[in-house]
Amino acid sequence: MIVTQPDRLLLRKQVKAFAHELIGTILDVGSADGKRYGNLFSHATEHLTLDISAECHPDIMGSAEDIPLDDTSVDSVLCTQVLEHVPHPQKAISEMFRVLKSGGKAFITVPQWNELHEEPHDYFRYTCFGLKTMCEDAGFSVLKIDQRGKYHACRAQMKIRYWIDRLKPYERKWAMLIMAPLSTLCTKYALFRDNMNRSTASTKHAIGWAVLLQKS
C-alpha cells in the first residue's frame, strides 16, 4: 500500500506528457536511482543518471552545479524536483545549458509548494516567473511552462503531507491502513475540483511547475 499524493500523480503525468521531447542521449540530473521515470524514456538512445550520492549508484557521480561532462555532450537533459535542493540553482541551470548540444531540449520540474524535506538540504521554492527568468539568464529559450496543480490540489497536498509527517504511515501499519484509502479519496476529489474550477483565483495556487527549454 502507498499514500496517494496529488503532486506525485500530477508530476508523473507532466513527465509522461513531455517525455517524447527528450531524445538521443538523455542526462538525468539529480536522478537518484533513476527508476521513478526511467521507463518513460525507453525511446532514448541512452539514459545517463547523474547524482551526488554514491548510494544511488548513478552512471555519473557528481554535482548538478559542476557536471563532470564535456561541453555539448548530451542531446537532452531531464531534471525533476532537484533545484530546490541545490544551494546555487543558477549554476546548475547554466551547467545543464553547457553540456547540452545546440538545438537540444531540457525538461525541468520544480516545486512552488512543498513541506520541508531532506533537511537541511532544502533551499528554495519557485514561481513560474522566477523559473523562467533563471532559465533565460542561462541562455535557454523557454518553449513551454506547465502548471502542476491548482488550489484544491495544493490544499490536499498540504493535508496529506502533514498526515504523512504526523502519523508516519510507512512505519506504522495501522496508520497506512487508514491513510492509503483516505489519501486516495482526498486526491481524487481535489483533482476533480481543480478540473471543474477554471477561475483565475484557483490558478494563482500551484504545487509546482514544469518547463520545456531549448538551447539555440
Backbone as CSV, one residue per row, in Angstrom:
resi,resn,N_x,N_y,N_z,CA_x,CA_y,CA_z,C_x,C_y,C_z
1,MET,0.840,-1.198,0.000,0.000,0.000,0.000,0.876,1.249,0.000
2,ILE,0.323,2.331,-0.558,1.017,3.612,-0.583,0.052,4.719,-0.196
3,VAL,0.623,5.853,0.180,-0.160,7.056,0.408,-0.198,7.823,-0.917
4,THR,-1.370,8.071,-1.432,-1.523,8.778,-2.705,-1.404,10.277,-2.473
5,GLN,-0.645,10.946,-3.332,-0.445,12.381,-3.217,-0.717,13.058,-4.563
6,PRO,-1.446,14.173,-4.579,-1.692,14.877,-5.837,-0.406,15.211,-6.591
7,ASP,0.602,15.648,-5.858,1.851,16.043,-6.512,2.497,14.886,-7.251
8,ARG,2.501,13.705,-6.655,3.136,12.548,-7.296,2.400,12.166,-8.578
9,LEU,1.063,12.165,-8.521,0.281,11.813,-9.699,0.459,12.844,-10.816
10,LEU,0.386,14.114,-10.450,0.494,15.179,-11.447,1.900,15.286,-12.011
11,LEU,2.902,15.021,-11.175,4.281,15.087,-11.631,4.566,14.010,-12.671
12,ARG,4.123,12.805,-12.392,4.330,11.734,-13.375,3.587,12.042,-14.677
13,LYS,2.394,12.602,-14.547,1.621,12.977,-15.729,2.380,14.023,-16.561
14,GLN,3.005,14.993,-15.890,3.794,16.008,-16.596,4.982,15.388,-17.316
15,VAL,5.736,14.581,-16.608,6.928,13.972,-17.217,6.529,13.109,-18.404
16,LYS,5.454,12.348,-18.260,4.991,11.492,-19.344,4.576,12.316,-20.562
17,ALA,3.912,13.438,-20.324,3.428,14.282,-21.418,4.564,14.897,-22.235
18,PHE,5.696,15.155,-21.579,6.810,15.817,-22.266,7.953,14.870,-22.617
19,ALA,7.839,13.605,-22.235,8.944,12.654,-22.412,9.398,12.552,-23.864
20,HIS,8.454,12.630,-24.795,8.814,12.463,-26.211,9.689,13.603,-26.729
21,GLU,9.717,14.713,-26.004,10.533,15.861,-26.423,12.024,15.609,-26.206
22,LEU,12.349,14.687,-25.308,13.748,14.386,-24.989,14.178,13.153,-25.761
23,ILE,15.226,13.282,-26.553,15.668,12.198,-27.437,17.175,12.001,-27.330
24,GLY,17.658,10.970,-28.012,19.102,10.720,-28.056,19.649,10.329,-26.701
25,THR,20.797,10.908,-26.357,21.403,10.691,-25.041,20.803,11.673,-24.052
26,ILE,20.078,11.132,-23.073,19.417,11.969,-22.067,20.226,11.933,-20.779
27,LEU,20.552,13.107,-20.256,21.221,13.207,-18.964,20.177,13.534,-17.912
28,ASP,20.010,12.637,-16.942,19.044,12.789,-15.862,19.776,13.372,-14.653
29,VAL,19.640,14.677,-14.462,20.383,15.403,-13.428,19.674,15.295,-12.079
30,GLY,20.393,14.799,-11.074,19.784,14.583,-9.765,18.810,13.430,-9.806
31,SER,19.222,12.368,-10.463,18.341,11.250,-10.823,17.964,10.331,-9.675
32,ALA,18.686,10.405,-8.548,18.609,9.353,-7.527,18.953,8.031,-8.209
33,ASP,18.106,6.996,-8.056,18.446,5.728,-8.713,17.932,5.654,-10.151
34,GLY,17.228,6.693,-10.589,16.764,6.758,-11.972,15.574,5.887,-12.297
35,LYS,14.975,5.246,-11.285,13.909,4.284,-11.541,12.520,4.926,-11.636
36,ARG,12.341,6.085,-11.000,10.989,6.651,-10.911,10.405,6.950,-12.294
37,TYR,11.212,7.524,-13.195,10.699,7.888,-14.509,11.462,7.227,-15.657
38,GLY,12.383,6.350,-15.339,13.222,5.739,-16.360,12.437,5.029,-17.443
39,ASN,11.309,4.401,-17.073,10.532,3.652,-18.064,9.816,4.551,-19.060
40,LEU,9.769,5.852,-18.790,9.134,6.784,-19.719,10.087,7.213,-20.840
41,PHE,11.343,6.780,-20.738,12.339,7.195,-21.727,12.995,6.003,-22.416
42,SER,12.183,4.983,-22.643,12.700,3.793,-23.331,13.078,4.086,-24.776
43,HIS,12.559,5.201,-25.308,12.879,5.591,-26.683,14.260,6.227,-26.809
44,ALA,14.884,6.577,-25.696,16.183,7.256,-25.723,17.292,6.323,-26.196
45,THR,18.281,6.898,-26.859,19.462,6.128,-27.243,20.218,5.688,-25.999
46,GLU,20.289,6.606,-25.037,20.971,6.338,-23.767,20.373,7.227,-22.692
47,HIS,20.175,6.652,-21.502,19.637,7.400,-20.367,20.695,7.390,-19.265
48,LEU,21.433,8.486,-19.158,22.519,8.593,-18.189,22.018,9.224,-16.900
49,THR,22.247,8.560,-15.777,21.856,9.125,-14.490,23.048,9.828,-13.849
50,LEU,22.779,10.984,-13.250,23.797,11.749,-12.533,23.261,12.118,-11.166
51,ASP,24.004,11.785,-10.131,23.582,12.125,-8.778,24.815,12.322,-7.908
52,ILE,24.652,13.114,-6.864,25.771,13.416,-5.979,26.000,12.308,-4.954
53,SER,24.998,11.418,-4.809,25.075,10.366,-3.800,25.537,9.047,-4.401
54,ALA,26.594,8.486,-3.837,27.094,7.180,-4.293,26.106,6.070,-3.984
55,GLU,25.266,6.257,-2.956,24.289,5.242,-2.570,23.259,4.984,-3.670
56,CYS,23.091,5.964,-4.565,22.115,5.826,-5.651,22.688,5.051,-6.843
57,HIS,23.993,4.808,-6.817,24.683,4.099,-7.898,24.401,4.719,-9.276
58,PRO,24.629,6.027,-9.408,24.367,6.663,-10.702,25.429,6.285,-11.738
59,ASP,25.106,6.487,-13.004,26.098,6.283,-14.057,27.248,7.270,-13.902
60,ILE,26.892,8.493,-13.487,27.883,9.544,-13.288,27.671,10.130,-11.903
61,MET,28.700,10.115,-11.085,28.593,10.715,-9.761,29.130,12.133,-9.823
62,GLY,28.295,13.086,-9.425,28.736,14.471,-9.465,27.618,15.414,-9.086
63,SER,27.974,16.684,-8.946,27.035,17.723,-8.545,26.379,18.370,-9.758
64,ALA,25.122,18.760,-9.586,24.425,19.493,-10.641,25.073,20.844,-10.907
65,GLU,25.804,21.351,-9.906,26.475,22.638,-10.059,27.808,22.527,-10.793
66,ASP,28.287,21.327,-10.966,29.571,21.111,-11.639,29.529,19.747,-12.329
67,ILE,28.779,19.659,-13.407,28.553,18.390,-14.098,29.838,17.920,-14.773
68,PRO,30.314,16.726,-14.447,31.590,16.247,-14.991,31.476,15.678,-16.410
69,LEU,30.990,16.514,-17.324,30.879,16.154,-18.729,31.398,17.305,-19.585
70,ASP,31.796,16.982,-20.813,32.294,17.998,-21.733,31.157,18.889,-22.228
71,ASP,31.506,20.041,-22.753,30.530,20.926,-23.380,29.822,20.186,-24.522
72,THR,28.560,20.516,-24.730,27.736,19.988,-25.830,27.897,18.471,-26.002
73,SER,27.752,17.746,-24.912,27.999,16.293,-24.948,26.731,15.438,-24.846
74,VAL,25.567,16.055,-24.577,24.328,15.273,-24.490,23.249,15.926,-25.355
75,ASP,22.283,15.109,-25.766,21.210,15.593,-26.635,20.067,16.231,-25.859
76,SER,19.821,15.730,-24.654,18.678,16.186,-23.860,19.036,16.144,-22.380
77,VAL,18.311,16.951,-21.597,18.522,16.991,-20.149,17.172,16.871,-19.441
78,LEU,17.131,16.038,-18.421,15.969,15.874,-17.559,16.380,16.231,-16.137
79,CYS,15.551,17.021,-15.457,15.858,17.392,-14.069,14.543,17.587,-13.323
80,THR,14.168,16.606,-12.504,12.878,16.669,-11.821,13.044,16.801,-10.308
81,GLN,12.465,17.861,-9.772,12.406,18.099,-8.330,13.794,18.051,-7.687
82,VAL,14.726,18.762,-8.307,16.112,18.789,-7.833,16.541,20.183,-7.399
83,LEU,16.115,21.209,-8.133,16.668,22.550,-7.938,16.362,23.140,-6.567
84,GLU,15.336,22.635,-5.875,15.092,23.124,-4.515,16.150,22.645,-3.538
85,HIS,16.915,21.612,-3.940,17.936,21.039,-3.070,19.357,21.475,-3.457
86,VAL,19.467,22.366,-4.426,20.774,22.823,-4.901,21.056,24.202,-4.317
87,PRO,22.179,24.383,-3.618,22.467,25.670,-2.982,22.556,26.828,-3.974
88,HIS,23.036,26.551,-5.195,23.202,27.595,-6.203,22.530,27.145,-7.496
89,PRO,21.199,27.222,-7.549,20.459,26.670,-8.684,20.783,27.326,-10.023
90,GLN,21.152,28.611,-10.004,21.505,29.256,-11.274,22.730,28.593,-11.906
91,LYS,23.674,28.189,-11.071,24.850,27.473,-11.574,24.446,26.135,-12.177
92,ALA,23.503,25.448,-11.544,23.061,24.148,-12.044,22.387,24.290,-13.407
93,ILE,21.534,25.297,-13.563,20.854,25.510,-14.842,21.873,25.868,-15.923
94,SER,22.862,26.665,-15.567,23.912,27.029,-16.524,24.741,25.815,-16.931
95,GLU,24.949,24.894,-16.008,25.669,23.665,-16.313,24.867,22.779,-17.274
96,MET,23.557,22.713,-17.060,22.716,21.953,-17.982,22.794,22.547,-19.386
97,PHE,22.792,23.862,-19.464,22.917,24.540,-20.759,24.260,24.215,-21.411
98,ARG,25.310,24.198,-20.614,26.665,23.973,-21.142,26.816,22.589,-21.762
99,VAL,26.308,21.555,-21.081,26.525,20.187,-21.567,25.560,19.804,-22.688
100,LEU,24.536,20.611,-22.900,23.530,20.306,-23.910,24.008,20.735,-25.297
101,LYS,23.744,19.899,-26.282,24.094,20.234,-27.664,23.185,21.345,-28.184
102,SER,23.655,22.066,-29.186,22.845,23.108,-29.810,21.578,22.487,-30.395
103,GLY,20.447,23.079,-30.097,19.169,22.552,-30.545,18.564,21.541,-29.594
104,GLY,19.333,21.120,-28.594,18.850,20.149,-27.625,17.836,20.750,-26.670
105,LYS,17.048,19.882,-26.045,15.991,20.330,-25.138,16.244,19.853,-23.707
106,ALA,15.740,20.645,-22.780,15.804,20.299,-21.361,14.401,20.381,-20.776
107,PHE,14.112,19.476,-19.857,12.819,19.477,-19.168,13.093,19.502,-17.670
108,ILE,12.599,20.544,-17.000,12.879,20.756,-15.586,11.554,20.916,-14.832
109,THR,11.447,20.261,-13.671,10.296,20.474,-12.794,10.776,20.978,-11.435
110,VAL,9.963,21.847,-10.837,10.295,22.424,-9.530,9.031,22.561,-8.695
111,PRO,9.175,22.672,-7.384,8.008,22.928,-6.530,7.788,24.427,-6.320
112,GLN,6.518,24.814,-6.222,6.195,26.137,-5.682,5.785,25.977,-4.225
113,TRP,5.114,24.839,-3.953,4.809,24.494,-2.560,5.383,23.120,-2.260
114,ASN,5.971,22.992,-1.118,6.419,21.706,-0.579,6.648,21.880,0.908
115,GLU,6.405,20.824,1.655,6.826,20.832,3.054,8.349,20.792,3.110
116,LEU,8.922,21.169,4.233,10.366,20.992,4.398,10.689,19.507,4.280
117,HIS,11.696,19.180,3.495,12.078,17.781,3.330,13.559,17.699,2.986
118,GLU,14.129,16.548,3.259,15.565,16.321,3.074,16.394,17.418,3.763
119,GLU,15.893,17.854,4.903,16.611,18.869,5.671,18.013,18.406,6.066
120,PRO,19.019,19.266,6.087,18.933,20.709,5.866,19.125,21.115,4.404
121,HIS,19.124,20.150,3.487,19.384,20.477,2.086,18.079,20.765,1.343
122,ASP,17.377,21.773,1.840,16.117,22.197,1.239,16.152,23.717,1.214
123,TYR,16.406,24.285,0.036,16.786,25.692,-0.026,15.769,26.627,-0.668
124,PHE,15.036,26.175,-1.697,14.255,27.119,-2.493,12.891,26.570,-2.900
125,ARG,11.973,27.506,-3.223,10.725,27.238,-3.900,10.639,28.240,-5.069
126,TYR,9.866,27.896,-6.100,9.910,28.686,-7.329,8.519,29.069,-7.836
127,THR,8.385,30.311,-8.293,7.222,30.696,-9.083,7.579,30.480,-10.552
128,CYS,6.566,30.497,-11.408,6.826,30.323,-12.839,7.680,31.469,-13.379
129,PHE,7.502,32.654,-12.805,8.235,33.820,-13.289,9.713,33.752,-12.916
130,GLY,9.979,33.299,-11.697,11.361,33.151,-11.269,12.077,32.070,-12.055
131,LEU,11.386,30.945,-12.284,11.985,29.849,-13.040,12.284,30.284,-14.473
132,LYS,11.353,30.964,-15.098,11.545,31.449,-16.471,12.749,32.376,-16.558
133,THR,12.849,33.289,-15.612,13.959,34.243,-15.608,15.302,33.535,-15.458
134,MET,15.380,32.575,-14.546,16.633,31.850,-14.321,17.060,31.078,-15.568
135,CYS,16.095,30.447,-16.221,16.420,29.655,-17.414,16.855,30.551,-18.563
136,GLU,16.197,31.667,-18.732,16.582,32.606,-19.793,17.934,33.231,-19.504
137,ASP,18.220,33.505,-18.247,19.537,34.051,-17.872,20.654,33.068,-18.200
138,ALA,20.349,31.780,-18.174,21.351,30.762,-18.502,21.550,30.610,-20.005
139,GLY,20.639,31.193,-20.800,20.760,31.144,-22.258,19.676,30.356,-22.959
140,PHE,18.797,29.712,-22.184,17.750,28.879,-22.767,16.620,29.710,-23.383
141,SER,15.981,29.149,-24.392,14.694,29.632,-24.872,13.621,28.808,-24.181
142,VAL,12.615,29.478,-23.630,11.540,28.790,-22.934,10.445,28.447,-23.940
143,LEU,10.228,27.162,-24.177,9.226,26.721,-25.140,7.845,26.605,-24.520
144,LYS,7.806,26.130,-23.267,6.511,25.976,-22.605,6.696,25.900,-21.099
145,ILE,5.741,26.508,-20.382,5.683,26.386,-18.924,4.353,25.736,-18.580
146,ASP,4.380,24.711,-17.738,3.183,23.940,-17.419,2.963,23.919,-15.913
147,GLN,1.775,24.331,-15.488,1.449,24.361,-14.061,1.082,22.981,-13.554
148,ARG,1.483,22.690,-12.322,1.164,21.408,-11.683,0.262,21.651,-10.472
149,GLY,-1.025,21.379,-10.656,-1.970,21.539,-9.558,-2.455,22.969,-9.407
150,LYS,-3.683,23.085,-8.910,-4.251,24.393,-8.607,-4.694,24.408,-7.136
151,TYR,-5.635,25.252,-6.797,-5.993,25.497,-5.405,-6.347,24.227,-4.628
152,HIS,-7.236,23.426,-5.164,-7.701,22.255,-4.418,-6.604,21.192,-4.287
153,ALA,-5.799,21.035,-5.327,-4.674,20.089,-5.248,-3.661,20.547,-4.206
154,CYS,-3.422,21.852,-4.143,-2.494,22.392,-3.136,-2.988,22.093,-1.725
155,ARG,-4.259,22.332,-1.488,-4.828,22.071,-0.163,-4.714,20.591,0.204
156,ALA,-5.036,19.726,-0.749,-4.966,18.288,-0.478,-3.530,17.844,-0.247
157,GLN,-2.605,18.377,-1.031,-1.200,18.006,-0.877,-0.671,18.406,0.496
158,MET,-1.011,19.612,0.931,-0.579,20.069,2.254,-1.133,19.167,3.356
159,LYS,-2.412,18.829,3.234,-3.064,17.998,4.253,-2.429,16.603,4.310
160,ILE,-2.221,15.991,3.137,-1.672,14.638,3.088,-0.226,14.609,3.574
161,ARG,0.544,15.607,3.198,1.936,15.655,3.668,1.989,15.826,5.192
162,TYR,1.064,16.599,5.739,1.004,16.741,7.193,0.682,15.390,7.837
163,TRP,-0.266,14.666,7.268,-0.620,13.338,7.787,0.587,12.401,7.739
164,ILE,1.323,12.446,6.630,2.496,11.574,6.494,3.525,11.879,7.586
165,ASP,3.823,13.159,7.774,4.826,13.534,8.773,4.325,13.301,10.199
166,ARG,3.022,13.434,10.411,2.461,13.297,11.755,2.254,11.836,12.146
167,LEU,1.731,11.036,11.212,1.346,9.663,11.544,2.359,8.609,11.122
168,LYS,3.269,8.981,10.203,4.332,8.081,9.730,3.772,6.726,9.259
169,PRO,2.942,6.746,8.226,2.285,5.505,7.780,3.234,4.453,7.227
170,TYR,4.399,4.874,6.745,5.342,3.885,6.215,6.115,3.171,7.340
171,GLU,5.885,3.621,8.560,6.476,2.962,9.719,5.429,2.279,10.591
172,ARG,4.165,2.680,10.443,3.101,2.161,11.287,1.998,1.574,10.416
173,LYS,1.778,0.282,10.550,0.810,-0.408,9.703,-0.596,0.141,9.882
174,TRP,-0.987,0.436,11.122,-2.331,0.934,11.374,-2.560,2.268,10.687
175,ALA,-1.513,3.117,10.662,-1.643,4.418,10.016,-1.799,4.263,8.498
176,MET,-1.067,3.320,7.912,-1.181,3.081,6.484,-2.562,2.558,6.123
177,LEU,-3.124,1.680,6.966,-4.452,1.137,6.701,-5.513,2.234,6.647
178,ILE,-5.284,3.287,7.409,-6.213,4.423,7.400,-5.893,5.367,6.249
179,MET,-4.608,5.687,6.080,-4.217,6.734,5.145,-4.257,6.316,3.688
180,ALA,-4.013,5.065,3.383,-3.997,4.627,1.985,-5.332,4.930,1.294
181,PRO,-6.460,4.456,1.835,-7.735,4.772,1.172,-8.143,6.236,1.320
182,LEU,-7.855,6.823,2.484,-8.250,8.209,2.720,-7.513,9.166,1.782
183,SER,-6.222,8.937,1.594,-5.432,9.815,0.717,-5.852,9.671,-0.742
184,THR,-6.254,8.456,-1.122,-6.722,8.242,-2.497,-7.999,9.029,-2.755
185,LEU,-8.941,8.961,-1.813,-10.194,9.703,-1.955,-9.951,11.207,-1.955
186,CYS,-9.102,11.659,-1.066,-8.786,13.080,-0.950,-8.142,13.600,-2.236
187,THR,-7.225,12.811,-2.782,-6.531,13.211,-4.010,-7.484,13.252,-5.196
188,LYS,-8.288,12.221,-5.361,-9.225,12.179,-6.489,-10.225,13.327,-6.428
189,TYR,-10.708,13.616,-5.224,-11.672,14.711,-5.066,-11.014,16.056,-5.389
190,ALA,-9.787,16.254,-4.927,-9.088,17.514,-5.167,-8.829,17.731,-6.654
191,LEU,-8.414,16.686,-7.346,-8.139,16.811,-8.774,-9.427,17.048,-9.561
192,PHE,-10.510,16.426,-9.117,-11.819,16.678,-9.737,-12.216,18.135,-9.562
193,ARG,-12.055,18.655,-8.355,-12.410,20.054,-8.089,-11.536,21.009,-8.894
194,ASP,-10.260,20.694,-9.021,-9.374,21.532,-9.837,-9.833,21.562,-11.291
195,ASN,-10.217,20.411,-11.810,-10.662,20.346,-13.209,-11.952,21.129,-13.431
196,MET,-12.789,21.184,-12.417,-14.064,21.896,-12.527,-13.902,23.394,-12.317
197,ASN,-12.880,23.779,-11.549,-12.686,25.189,-11.195,-11.683,25.834,-12.154
198,ARG,-12.158,26.667,-13.035,-11.293,27.303,-14.026,-11.069,28.783,-13.716
199,SER,-11.315,29.174,-12.492,-11.183,30.580,-12.116,-9.726,31.005,-12.005
200,THR,-9.481,32.284,-12.183,-8.139,32.839,-12.011,-7.660,32.664,-10.580
201,ALA,-8.592,32.767,-9.639,-8.232,32.606,-8.225,-7.625,31.236,-7.973
202,SER,-8.163,30.195,-8.604,-7.661,28.837,-8.412,-6.266,28.668,-9.000
203,THR,-6.033,29.284,-10.161,-4.742,29.107,-10.843,-3.618,29.905,-10.188
204,LYS,-3.953,30.789,-9.257,-2.903,31.516,-8.534,-2.183,30.624,-7.524
205,HIS,-2.718,29.450,-7.294,-2.109,28.482,-6.380,-1.561,27.328,-7.203
206,ALA,-0.320,26.943,-6.950,0.311,25.852,-7.709,1.157,25.006,-6.772
207,ILE,1.110,23.697,-6.994,2.048,22.834,-6.287,3.438,23.020,-6.876
208,GLY,3.484,23.174,-8.201,4.790,23.358,-8.837,4.657,23.641,-10.316
209,TRP,5.805,23.595,-10.988,5.872,23.955,-12.405,6.807,23.021,-13.157
210,ALA,6.538,22.890,-14.442,7.447,22.209,-15.358,7.762,23.168,-16.498
211,VAL,8.975,23.098,-16.994,9.369,23.977,-18.087,10.123,23.185,-19.144
212,LEU,9.753,23.401,-20.400,10.444,22.799,-21.527,11.323,23.874,-22.156
213,LEU,12.609,23.570,-22.282,13.594,24.547,-22.739,14.328,24.040,-23.971
214,GLN,14.916,24.992,-24.701,15.743,24.615,-25.843,16.982,25.487,-25.893
215,LYS,18.094,24.860,-26.251,19.341,25.590,-26.443,19.476,25.933,-27.921
216,SER,19.507,27.221,-28.228,19.576,27.668,-29.624,20.928,27.325,-30.232
